[in-house]
Amino acid sequence: MLSKTLIVGGGLAGTLTAWALHKRQEAFSVYDNGSASASKVAAGMYNPVSFKRVVEVWNAEEHMRVMLETYSEIEKAIGVKILNRLPILRIFPNEQYRDHWSSRMNHEVGKWISPVREDVPEGVVAPNGFGIVEEAGWVNLQEMINGVRCLFPEKYEQKSWSISDGIPDGFDRVIDCRGVGAKDELNELGYKLASDHGEILTLKSNTLETQDMIINKVKWLMPFSKDTYKLGATYEWGVENSKPTDEGQNELLEAIKPAINPSISESFEIINHESGLRPTSHDRRPYACELNSHPGIYVLNGLGTRGVLVAPAIVRKIISEILN
Ligand SMILES: Cc1cc2nc3c(=O)[nH]c(=O)nc-3n(C[C@H](O)[C@H](O)[C@H](O)COP(=O)(O)OP(=O)(O)OC[C@H]3O[C@@H](n4cnc5c(N)ncnc54)[C@H](O)[C@@H]3O)c2cc1C
């Protein structure tokens, strides 16, 4: 007889888990209680390069490959474009950084980054030059989550669950994808999880013409739809209750100002301001494991700032471990 899995949480982790089980023709249900979800506010960006030290991110090649495969498959199944391949233009903050970038061309990260460039696009300000990461982009998480849910709406229920509930009757196992909703219980069991607050703005501008790239100067400006951009994101550790703040808004607007022609940045119209809590593990690696103390209950959490890139490979791995 087929086994049946309960997925708890319908954000990025839960949705990709549902998709993986669907592909394997496994029986499952999804409980989601409608509490705050990081996936609802995330810009959905992916980037194989960490700009701080100009190094490849963890397992970049494998994670990029599985990520592109997975979102392309989902895109086909739901019939909605979710995968947007867009290069990132990294503005160099100073000459030292520019020299460092240049020296990194001979390392592993060299396959992802362009040589130093000076041909600054119209409207962008980059006196120290810039570099490009071609293999970057963003995934429309809202469309993906809604689209997958619409494939099998009968499997979704608005319900709360916690580890103390155990494995409900009719199920063989639970995969806990509750994001920060699982924080207290996981911390009690010794799986350290933090909630890291982030804010993001949606802006309108019909004077900026860089709709074909994401601009990054620590903060980033990402074309989202015609004349509309996401500007993000702030980062604050260990916040319990997330809400948009004036400080967050100012921090974002001030940070992007030096990267954009003043006549353009002054014309930005703010049309939305959102915030959320990133579920972050102690060592920035996600949890994808069975709980020692609760056999049959698996945790898929701690996706942090790079959930879009990391989650498809992590989900694939945990599902194949469970089912094989
Ligand atoms: C401002 C901001 C910008 C970001 N930008 C990016 C980005 O550009 N790229 C990127 O890769 N990542 C980004 N992230 C991080 C990304 O959002 C996360 O890595 C990812 O969304 C986490 O997904 P999740 O499914 O683990 O958690 P969530 O999306 O939070 O989903 C958890 C779900 O569980 C449900 N739930 C909670 N408790 C219960 C319960 N007791 N019972 C039932 N259901 C429950 C909730 O309702 C929710 O739907 C950003 C985050 C923030 C805050």
PDBQT file of the ligand as one rigid body, heavy atoms in Angstrom, charges set to zero:
ROOT
HETATM    1  C1  LIG A 401      12.428  40.500   3.011  1.00  0.00    +0.000 C 
HETATM    2  C2  LIG A 401      12.875  39.138   2.571  1.00  0.00    +0.000 A 
HETATM    3  C3  LIG A 401      13.446  38.997   1.319  1.00  0.00    +0.000 A 
HETATM    4  C4  LIG A 401      13.899  37.745   0.895  1.00  0.00    +0.000 A 
HETATM    5  N1  LIG A 401      14.429  37.634  -0.365  1.00  0.00    +0.000 NA
HETATM    6  C5  LIG A 401      14.869  36.415  -0.773  1.00  0.00    +0.000 A 
HETATM    7  C6  LIG A 401      15.409  36.276  -2.076  1.00  0.00    +0.000 A 
HETATM    8  O1  LIG A 401      15.445  37.217  -2.882  1.00  0.00    +0.000 OA
HETATM    9  N2  LIG A 401      15.890  35.047  -2.440  1.00  0.00    +0.000 N 
HETATM   10  C7  LIG A 401      15.849  33.958  -1.584  1.00  0.00    +0.000 A 
HETATM   11  O2  LIG A 401      16.309  32.869  -1.970  1.00  0.00    +0.000 OA
HETATM   12  N3  LIG A 401      15.314  34.076  -0.352  1.00  0.00    +0.000 NA
HETATM   13  C8  LIG A 401      14.832  35.264   0.074  1.00  0.00    +0.000 A 
HETATM   14  N4  LIG A 401      14.297  35.379   1.318  1.00  0.00    +0.000 N 
HETATM   15  C9  LIG A 401      14.304  34.180   2.181  1.00  0.00    +0.000 C 
HETATM   16  C10 LIG A 401      13.129  33.248   1.826  1.00  0.00    +0.000 C 
HETATM   17  O3  LIG A 401      11.953  33.959   2.025  1.00  0.00    +0.000 OA
HETATM   18  C11 LIG A 401      13.143  31.982   2.686  1.00  0.00    +0.000 C 
HETATM   19  O4  LIG A 401      14.359  31.281   2.525  1.00  0.00    +0.000 OA
HETATM   20  C12 LIG A 401      12.000  31.029   2.323  1.00  0.00    +0.000 C 
HETATM   21  O5  LIG A 401      10.888  31.710   1.850  1.00  0.00    +0.000 OA
HETATM   22  C13 LIG A 401      11.592  30.186   3.526  1.00  0.00    +0.000 C 
HETATM   23  O6  LIG A 401      10.548  29.350   3.115  1.00  0.00    +0.000 OA
HETATM   24  P1  LIG A 401       9.850  28.349   4.129  1.00  0.00    +0.000 P 
HETATM   25  O7  LIG A 401       8.872  27.551   3.349  1.00  0.00    +0.000 OA
HETATM   26  O8  LIG A 401      10.883  27.629   4.924  1.00  0.00    +0.000 OA
HETATM   27  O9  LIG A 401       9.097  29.289   5.198  1.00  0.00    +0.000 OA
HETATM   28  P2  LIG A 401       7.773  30.164   5.011  1.00  0.00    +0.000 P 
HETATM   29  O10 LIG A 401       7.675  30.780   3.681  1.00  0.00    +0.000 OA
HETATM   30  O11 LIG A 401       7.729  31.098   6.175  1.00  0.00    +0.000 OA
HETATM   31  O12 LIG A 401       6.594  29.112   5.119  1.00  0.00    +0.000 OA
HETATM   32  C14 LIG A 401       6.170  28.546   6.339  1.00  0.00    +0.000 C 
HETATM   33  C15 LIG A 401       4.677  28.202   6.221  1.00  0.00    +0.000 C 
HETATM   34  O13 LIG A 401       4.302  27.451   7.364  1.00  0.00    +0.000 OA
HETATM   35  C16 LIG A 401       3.038  27.900   7.825  1.00  0.00    +0.000 C 
HETATM   36  N5  LIG A 401       2.965  27.582   9.260  1.00  0.00    +0.000 N 
HETATM   37  C17 LIG A 401       3.694  28.141  10.252  1.00  0.00    +0.000 A 
HETATM   38  N6  LIG A 401       3.364  27.567  11.430  1.00  0.00    +0.000 NA
HETATM   39  C18 LIG A 401       2.411  26.627  11.165  1.00  0.00    +0.000 A 
HETATM   40  C19 LIG A 401       1.690  25.705  11.966  1.00  0.00    +0.000 A 
HETATM   41  N7  LIG A 401       1.874  25.614  13.303  1.00  0.00    +0.000 N 
HETATM   42  N8  LIG A 401       0.791  24.867  11.375  1.00  0.00    +0.000 NA
HETATM   43  C20 LIG A 401       0.597  24.946  10.020  1.00  0.00    +0.000 A 
HETATM   44  N9  LIG A 401       1.248  25.809   9.225  1.00  0.00    +0.000 NA
HETATM   45  C21 LIG A 401       2.162  26.632   9.783  1.00  0.00    +0.000 A 
HETATM   46  C22 LIG A 401       3.028  29.398   7.517  1.00  0.00    +0.000 C 
HETATM   47  O14 LIG A 401       1.704  29.873   7.385  1.00  0.00    +0.000 OA
HETATM   48  C23 LIG A 401       3.792  29.438   6.186  1.00  0.00    +0.000 C 
HETATM   49  O15 LIG A 401       2.913  29.363   5.090  1.00  0.00    +0.000 OA
HETATM   50  C24 LIG A 401      13.796  36.612   1.757  1.00  0.00    +0.000 A 
HETATM   51  C25 LIG A 401      13.193  36.756   3.010  1.00  0.00    +0.000 A 
HETATM   52  C26 LIG A 401      12.740  38.008   3.421  1.00  0.00    +0.000 A 
HETATM   53  C27 LIG A 401      12.093  38.129   4.764  1.00  0.00    +0.000 C 
ENDROOT
TORSDOF 0
